[in-house]
Amino acid sequence: MRRLVPLLALQLAATPVLAADPLTDAIARIYPDYRTALFRTNSGPPDAALAAIRATRTAWQGLSARFSQPLPPPYATEEGWPALSTRVAMLLGEAESETMAGRLPAAHEALEEIRDLLGTLRARNGVFTFSDAMNAYHEEMERALPLALEPDERIAELRELAGVLHYLAGRLPAAAPAALQGDAEFTALEAANRAAAEAFRTAVRSGDLAAIRRAAQSLRPAYSRLFLRFG
């Protein structure tokens, strides 16, 4: 049977348990540069992408040197850390090389794999962060956008995805760390992302193909602004 919602999205059905352990916190401190690298390899310019990748690569080298097995709880039983740490380092090197060669899409793809690796690491060890909530939304958004280009052909699936996006967007405030709860910029960007998801669901429910395409065009910009600052 086709899986309608990915693992990370299913995790959102439970009350999020936000991380407060040394390894998860160390990874979170790398995320601002990593998010910038993801964003810039998708939109440019190459110089900004390269600077962010190199900053992330340097930070990851420090993190890898700091953490070795046995890892601190809740990762104490994690056996895949050495291979994962090496793989992330290789992907960052690949992203740097691809960016220097002007191949930003290939660099972006390498960086996307890192996001998947770290999300799987956390899920495997029962850790849930705001980044995981954002990643779950992003995964469903990327599934929905191609369908929105030809909504008349797969409207039933698109209705399903629009509902999932609306649900995941609504869960983001609860998944945010306490430090963001009263942050005015976060509140505004999160509300804009939620409004984009709501507008998309409304358009899909209406069946108006032009409205669906217009609403779909607002999804990625709203998500990207929130992701770049806080994701």
C-alpha positions in Angstrom: 0.0 0.0 0.0 1.3 3.5 -0.9 2.6 5.3 2.2 0.7 8.6 2.3 2.8 10.4 5.0 6.5 9.9 5.6 8.0 8.9 9.0 8.9 12.4 10.0 5.4 13.6 9.3 3.9 10.8 11.4 6.1 11.8 14.3 4.3 15.1 14.3 1.1 13.4 15.5 2.7 13.1 18.9 3.6 16.0 21.2 7.2 17.0 20.1 10.0 16.3 22.6 12.6 19.0 21.8 16.2 18.1 22.1 18.5 19.3 24.8 21.5 17.0 24.6 25.1 17.9 23.6 25.2 16.3 20.2 21.8 17.5 19.0 22.7 21.0 20.2 26.1 20.9 18.5 24.4 20.0 15.2 21.9 22.7 15.7 24.7 25.3 16.0 25.9 24.3 12.6 22.5 24.6 11.0 22.5 28.4 10.3 25.5 28.0 7.9 24.1 24.7 6.5 20.6 26.3 5.9 22.3 29.2 4.0 24.3 26.7 1.9 21.1 24.8 1.0 19.3 28.1 0.1 22.2 29.5 -1.9 22.9 26.4 -3.9 19.2 26.5 -4.9 19.1 30.3 -5.6 22.7 31.6 -5.8 24.9 33.4 -5.9 27.7 30.8 -6.1 30.1 32.9 -4.0 27.6 33.0 -1.1 26.9 29.3 -1.5 30.6 28.4 -1.4 31.2 30.5 1.7 28.3 28.8 3.5 29.5 25.3 2.5 33.0 26.0 3.7 31.8 27.4 7.0 29.6 24.3 7.4 32.5 22.0 6.5 34.8 23.6 9.0 32.2 23.4 11.8 31.5 19.7 10.9 35.1 18.9 11.2 35.1 20.3 14.7 32.0 18.5 15.7 33.3 15.2 14.4 36.5 15.6 16.4 34.5 16.4 19.5 32.1 13.5 19.4 33.1 9.8 19.1 31.7 6.6 20.3 30.2 6.1 22.8 28.1 9.1 22.1 26.2 10.9 24.8 22.6 10.0 25.5 20.2 9.6 23.9 22.6 8.4 21.1 24.5 6.1 23.5 23.5 2.9 21.5 24.0 4.5 18.1 26.4 2.3 16.0 26.2 4.2 12.8 27.8 7.5 13.9 31.4 6.9 12.4 30.0 6.1 9.0 27.5 8.9 9.1 30.1 11.4 10.2 32.4 10.4 7.4 29.6 10.5 4.9 28.5 14.0 5.9 32.1 15.2 5.5 32.3 13.6 2.1 29.1 15.2 1.0 30.2 18.6 2.1 33.4 18.2 0.1 31.4 17.1 -2.9 29.1 20.1 -2.5 32.2 22.4 -2.3 33.7 20.9 -5.5 30.4 21.1 -7.4 29.9 24.7 -6.4 33.4 25.6 -7.5 32.6 24.0 -10.8 29.4 26.0 -11.1 27.1 23.0 -10.7 24.8 24.4 -8.0 22.0 21.8 -8.5 24.5 19.0 -7.9 25.8 20.7 -4.8 22.3 21.2 -3.6 21.5 17.5 -4.0 24.6 16.6 -1.9 23.5 18.9 0.8 19.9 17.5 0.7 21.3 14.1 1.5 22.9 15.5 4.7 19.5 16.7 5.8 18.1 13.2 5.3 21.0 11.6 7.2 20.8 13.8 10.2 17.0 13.5 10.3 17.2 9.8 10.2 19.9 9.8 13.0 17.6 11.8 15.2 14.5 9.7 14.5 16.4 6.5 15.1 17.4 7.7 18.6 14.0 9.2 19.5 15.0 12.8 19.1 12.7 15.4 17.5 13.6 19.0 16.7 12.0 21.9 14.9 14.2 21.2 11.9 12.6 17.8 11.7 9.1 19.4 11.7 10.3 21.7 8.9 11.8 18.8 6.9 8.5 16.9 7.1 6.7 19.9 5.7 9.3 20.4 3.0 9.1 16.8 1.9 5.3 17.0 1.3 5.6 20.4 -0.3 8.1 19.0 -2.9 5.7 16.2 -3.6 2.8 18.6 -4.1 4.4 21.2 -6.3 4.8 19.1 -9.5 1.2 17.9 -9.2 0.0 21.5 -9.0 1.4 22.1 -12.5 -1.2 19.6 -13.9 -3.8 19.5 -11.1 -6.6 18.2 -13.3 -4.8 14.9 -13.9 -4.2 14.0 -10.2 -6.6 16.2 -8.3 -7.5 13.5 -5.7 -3.8 13.0 -4.7 -3.4 16.8 -4.7 -6.3 17.2 -2.3 -4.7 14.7 0.0 -1.3 16.5 -0.1 -2.9 19.9 0.4 -4.5 18.5 3.6 -1.2 17.1 4.8 0.6 20.4 4.2 -2.1 22.3 6.0 -1.8 20.0 9.0 2.0 20.1 9.1 2.1 23.8 8.8 -0.2 24.1 11.7 2.0 21.9 13.8 5.1 24.1 13.3 4.4 26.5 16.2 4.1 23.7 18.7 7.4 22.2 17.5 9.3 25.4 17.8 11.7 25.8 20.7 10.6 28.0 23.6 13.1 30.7 22.6 11.1 31.3 19.4 7.7 31.3 20.8 7.7 35.1 21.5 10.0 36.1 18.6 8.2 38.6 16.4 10.1 37.7 13.2 9.5 34.0 13.7 5.8 34.6 14.4 5.4 36.6 11.2 7.3 34.2 9.0 5.5 31.2 10.5 2.1 32.8 10.0 3.0 33.6 6.4 3.9 30.0 5.8 0.7 28.8 7.4 -1.3 31.2 5.3 0.3 29.9 2.1 -0.6 26.3 3.1 -4.1 27.4 3.9 -4.5 29.3 0.6 -3.2 26.2 -1.3 -5.7 23.9 0.4 -8.5 26.4 -0.3 -7.5 26.6 -4.0 -7.3 22.8 -4.3 -10.7 22.3 -2.7 -12.2 24.8 -5.1 -11.0 22.8 -8.1 -10.0 26.1 -9.9 -6.9 25.1 -11.8 -5.6 28.6 -12.3 -6.1 29.3 -8.5 -4.3 26.1 -7.7 -1.3 27.1 -9.7 -1.2 30.6 -8.3 -1.4 29.3 -4.7 1.3 26.7 -5.4 3.7 29.5 -6.5 3.5 31.0 -3.0 4.4 27.8 -1.1 8.1 27.6 -1.7 8.9 31.3 -1.1 7.0 31.3 2.2 8.7 28.1 3.4 12.2 29.3 2.2 12.0 32.5 4.2 11.0 30.6 7.4 13.6 27.9 6.7 16.5 30.3 6.0 16.0 32.1 9.3 14.8 29.4 11.7 14.6 26.0 10.0 
